[in-house]
Amino acid sequence: MSGLKQELSLAQGVGLLSTSLLGTGVFAVPALAAQVAGGDSLWAWPILIVLVFPIAIAFAALGRHFPSAGGAAHFVGLAFGPRMAKVTAWLFLSVIPVGLPAALQIAAGFWQATLGWDANGLLLVQIVTLVVIWLLGTRSAGSSANIQTLIALLVIALVGAIWWQGGITPSQIPWPAVSDISPPNMFHALAVMFWCFVGLEAFAHLATEFRHPERDFPRALMLGLLVAGAVYWGCTVAVLHFHAYGEHQAAAASLPGIVVQLFGEHALWIACIIGYLACFASVNIYTQSFARLVWSQAQEKPASGLAKLSAGQVPVNALSAVVGCCLLFTLLIYTLKLPLDTLLVYANGIFVLIYLLCMLAGWRILQGRSRLMAIVGSALCLLLLVIIGWKSLYALAMLVLIWLVLPRKTQAAVSKR
């Protein structure tokens, strides 16, 4: 037993994963996809979901058979030993200094759109957001799940309102003929859109907190994937319908611009608040996942404060360490004005590499159809690293560096937690 409180329902799991996948991408990626592929992007979303499904099925099988707060690191450890588990854990944690502060900055940007705050005001928003995430994390995962399910419903309602007010009907959807699809544009769009489905590895850390993990974790993962895919596709239809894309405007301004066009200037704040909440949800689930990973890795030293749970069966000490680290790097990035956009591309390479390690682990420890899906997922992850190109070298360099820096011997083998 992990010691963590088991209270998540299927609906709460769907809410957690769907908001994790929507996150910062729901307002920006549909416009980016439309910009690079036009109407072809309508086909790109269902194609991407089909491509991601083998990876999702493999993650679902791993979470069902080997549930652990250690998530990806636990799966890799079962397949390749405790040292590789630690490497994977540190590889995942290496995203904290860049990924979380960047997402916080994107979230704060929605307040700038509504209130016109300067950099100091945006920093304050980021700090307050971290405090709220910490407070929410001191409660059980069920509290986060309830809030994020509500956020998911708000995002779905916003897209539904745009379709209804804009008079969008199925007959008006500009599906291009299959023969007219441009393969180069399609591949470019898929490379951009894949980042919308980064989040499966974070969700895996919550597997042990379901009431019935073997039954509900895989279902929540697959349903959450479909819900997020449907929302992204619906947003893309709206962006194409209103021609709300192109180099003349920021991608993240596409949906707020449509809302203003349909409902007036006074509705801008509604769109921006929902956009902020979607970003908040993504940062929240990653922060909670990082905390659970730190807690699970600390079990090798039970006397460590990071290995302890609160009275509510929550890893508060590990959460505080993660939030504190994120706050430190947020202040550092603000002071040095570091170029986050470039660093995020490198961070995405790390995510793909973690996916690849999990698929290879599934290849080794799963059986039957799940093993086949892991094999297919491994091939897809390798393809994604090729698509990323030379920037994937950063992730590979981090993998090698962590392998060399970590001690050669571990005190204990990774156990099923």
N, C-alpha and C positions, 0 to 999 in steps of 0.2 A: 504494500500500500504506500502511496506517496505521502500521506499525511495531509494533503490539501483537501479542502472541503468539496465534496461531490454534490453539486446542486444544479448544474446546467441542464436545461431541457433542450429538446430538438429545436424549438422556435428560437430560443435564446442563442443557440449555436449558429443558426442561420443568420440571425441579426449580427452577431459578432463577425462572422467571416465576410458577409456581404459588405458591411461598412469598412472592413479592413481592405477589401479589394477595391471598393469605390474610392475611399480616401481622397487624396489630392488629385487623382486622375479624372474623376467624373466631370469636372468643370473644364479641364484643359485637353485631355486626350482625344475626345470626339472631334474637336476642331482641328487638332494636329493631324489626325487621321484623314479628315476630309481635305485638308490642305495638300497632303502628299498623294492622296489616291482618289479624291473626288467621290463620285458615286460608287466606285469600286469598294470603298470602305464598308458599304452595307453588306457586301459578301465577306469582307475580311473578318468581321466579328464572329459570325457562325463558324468560319474556318478556324479561327484562333481557338474558339471554345473546343472544337473537335481535337485540335492539336494539344491543348492543355489537358484534356480529359485523361489521357494515359498517365500523365504526371499526377493528376488529382486522384485517380483510382489507386495508384501506387501509394500515395501519401495516406489515403483512407485505409488501405490494407495495413500499412505500417502502424498507424494509430490504433486500429482495431485490435491487432494481434500483440502489439508491444507498446501500450499506452504509457507515457512517461512525461513528467514535467521537463525532462531534458530535451524533448523534441528531436530535432535533426541530429544533435550530438549523440543522443541515446541510440538512435537507429544505426548511425555510422559505427558507434562503439560495438554494438552487437555483431556487426559484420566484419569489422576490421581491427577491433581491439581498443583498449582504453586510451592509448596514446592518440590514435586518430580521432577518438571522441573528443579529447581535449582540444585538438587542433581545430576541429569543426566548431566547437563551442567558442573558442577565441576568434575564429574567423567570423562567426555570426556577431559576436560582441564588438568586433572592429568597425561595425557599421554605426555604432552609437555616436562617435565624435562628429560624424558628417551627416548621416541620414536623418536622425531625429532633429537636430537644429535646423536643417534645411526644411523639413516638413513643418516645423514650428514657424519658420519664416513665411512659408507659403500661406499657412493658416492666418497669420497676422496680417497678411496682405489684404484679406477680405475686409478687415476693419479700416485699412487705409482707403479702400474703395468707397466706403460709406461715410467715414468721418474725416478723411484727409489727414490723418495723423502723421507726424514726422518719424524719423528713425528711433528717437527716444521713446515715443509712444508705442511703437511697434515692439520694441524690446520689452516694454512693460507688459504688453499683451502676451508675449512669449513666456515671460516669467510667471505671470498669473496662470497661464494655461498649464505650465508644469506643476504648479502648486495644486491646481484642481485635479490633475491626473494623479498626483501623489495621494491626495485625500480620497479620491475614488478608489485607488489601488489598495488603501488600507482596509477597505471593505472586501467582501468576497467577490469572486468573478461574476456571480449572479447580478450584482449591482451594476457592473460595467455592461453586462449583457443586456439588462433592461434598458439602459440609457442608449446603447448602440442600436438596439432594435427600433427604438423610437426614432433615432436619427435616420436609419434605413427607410422607415416609413415616410419621413419627411422628404427625403430625396426622391422616392418613388412618387409621392404626391406632387412634388414640383414638376417632375417630367410629365406626369399625367395632366396637370393644369396647363402646361405649355401645349400639349397635344390638343386638349379640349378647347382652349381659348384660341389657338391658332387654326382650328378647323382641320387638323391633319387627319386624314382617313387612310385606310390601307390602300385604296385605289390611287392615292397621291404619292405613295412611296416610290421614288425614282430608281427602281431596281434596274441596273444595267444588264444587258444580255450577257450570258456567259462568254460568248464569242468576242465580246467587246472589252473584256477585262484585260488590263495591262499587267502582265506578270511582274515587271520591275516595280511598278507602283504598288502592287499587292504586297510584294516582299518588303518594301520600304515601310508600308503601313503596318504590317505584322510586327516588324522590329520595334516600331514605336509603341504599338498597342500591347505588346507582351507585358510591359511593366504594370499594366492594370491588374495583372494576375499574380504579381508578387505579393505574398501574404500567406500562402499556404503553409510555408515553413514556420511562420509565427503562430498560426492557428494550431499547429501540431503540439505546441507546448501546453495547450489547455485540454488535451485529450483526457487526462485523468480526472478532470473536474466536472465531467458529465455524470449524470445520475446513472446512466447506462452506457458507458463509453463504447463497448463493443457494438452496440446497436445504433446509438444516436450520433456518435462522432462521424462515421463515414457518411451517414445521411445528411448531416448538417453541412459537411464539406461539399458534397455534390450539389445540394440545393442552394447553398450560398453562392457557389460558382455560377449556377444558372441564373439566379436572381441578379447578380452583378452583371453578367453578360447581357441580360435582357435590358437592364437600365442603361448600360453603355450603348447598346444598339438603338434604344429609344432616343437617347440624347443625340446620336449621330443623325438619325432621321430628322430631328428638329433643326440641327445645325445646317444640314443640307437644304431643308425646306426654306429656311429664312436666309440662306447664304451668309451665315454668321461665322465665316472663317476667311482666312487669307492673311497675307503679310501686313495688311493695313490695320490689324488689331491684335492685341494679345490673345492667345488661345484661352486663357483662364477667364477672359471677359466675354466669351461667346454666349454662354447661357445667361449671365446677368444682363447682357445686352438684349437678348430675346425677351426676357422678363420685362424690362423697361419698355420695349416696343409693344408688348401685348397689354401690360397692366399699368404703365405709366411710371414716372420717376419715383413716386412714393413706394413702389414695390421693390426698388433696388435693394433696400436694406433686408428684405425677406430673403432674396436670393443669396445675398452675401452672408447672412447669418447661417443659412443652410450649408453654404460652401465651407464656412468656418467649422461648423459642427462635423461635416464629413471629414475634414482634415484632422479635427480633434479626435474623432473615432479611430482613425488610422494610427495616429501617434499613441493613443491610449493602448490599443491592443499590442503594439510593438513594445511599449514600455513594460506592460504587464508580462509579456512573453520573455523579454530580456531578464526581468526580475526572477521569473521561474527558472530560467536557465542558470542564472547565477546561484540560486538556492540549490538546485539539483546538483550542480558541480561542487558546491560546498559540502555536500554530504560526506565527502571523503574525510573531512575534518569536522566531526560532529560538535566539537567544542567551539568552533567558529561562530561568531555572531550571525554571519550570513547564512548559516545552516539552520537557524531557528525560525519558528513560526510564531505568529502572534496568537492571542487567545482565540481569535476568529479564524485560525488556520490559514493565515495569509503571510507570505514572506515579506514582511514590512521592512526588515533590515536590508534585504537584497534590493527591494524596490527603492529604498532611500539611496542606496549606493548608485543605482542606475540613474535616478533622477538627478542626484548631485553631480554625476559625471556629465550628464546632458546639459545641466545648468552651466557648469564650468566651460564646456566647449561652446555653448551658445554665447556666453560673454566674450570668450576669446575670439570667436568668429566676428562678433559685432565690433570688437576693438580693432582687429586686423583687417576687417572688410574683405574676407577671403572669398574667392569666386566659387560659390557653392554649386552652380550649375555643372561645371566641369567635374567637380569631386563626386557629384551624384551619379554621373555616368560610371565612374570607377566603382562606386558602391553597388550599382546594379550588377556589375560583373561578379561581385562577391555573392550576390543572391543567386545568380545562375549557377555559380560554382557549388554553392551549398545544395541547390536542387540536384545537380549532377551527382554529388556525393551521396545524397539520399537515394537517388535512383539506382546507383551502383550497389548501395547497401540492400535495397529491395531485391535487386537481381540475385543477390547472394543468399538472403534469408527468407524470402517469400517463396511460395509454391503456386503452381497452376497458373491461372489466368492473371493473377496479381503479379506474378513474376514476369510474365510476358509484357504486361503494361509497364513494369519497371525497366525492362529492356528497351521498349519503344521510347519511354521517357528519357532514358540515358542518351539515345541517339538524338532526340530533340534538343536536349540541353547542350550537347556538343555542337549542334547546328547553331544554337543561339550564341555560343561563345565565338563561333566563326563570324556570325553576323556582327557582333560587337567589335570584332577586329582587334587591332593592336591594343585597344584600351582594356581588353580582357587580361592583358599581361599584368596589370596592377593586381587583379585578384589572384592570379597564379603566383606572383611575387610575394603577396601577403601569405599565401598558403605555405610557400617554401620558408619564408622568414619565421613564421610561427612554429613550423616543424623544427627548425634549427634552434630556436630560442628555448622551447619548452624542454624541461628535464627529460632525460632518456628513460627514467624509471618512474612509474606512477605508484602511489602507495596502495591503491586498491583498484580492482577492476570495476568497470562500470556495471552497476547492478540494475535490475529492472525496478524502476521506481514508478 
